[in-house]
Amino acid sequence: MLTFILWLLLLVVAWPLALIALLLYPIVWLVSLPFRLVGVSVRAIVELLGRLIRLPGRVLRGPGALERAD
C-alpha cells in the first residue's frame, strides 16, 4: 500500500517518470527473481547446516528436549 501511495505522489509530481516506473517495474521484478531464488536456497542450506551442527547437543539432552526446543 505504501508503494502505491508513493507512486501516486510521484504521478502528481512528475507523471512521465511515474509512467516510466510503471512500465519498468515488471522488467526489474523479472530480472531480480533469480537472485531471490538463490537467496532462498542459500538461507535454506545455512539453516540446514546449523540444525545439523546443533543436532548432537539436542540428542544428548534427552528425549524430551526435542519437543521443548521447538
Secondary structure, DSSP 4 states (H G I P E B T S, - for coil): -HHHHHHHHHHHH-HHHHHHHHHHHHHHHHHHHHHHHHHHHHHHHHHHHHHHHHHHHHHHT-TTHHHHH-
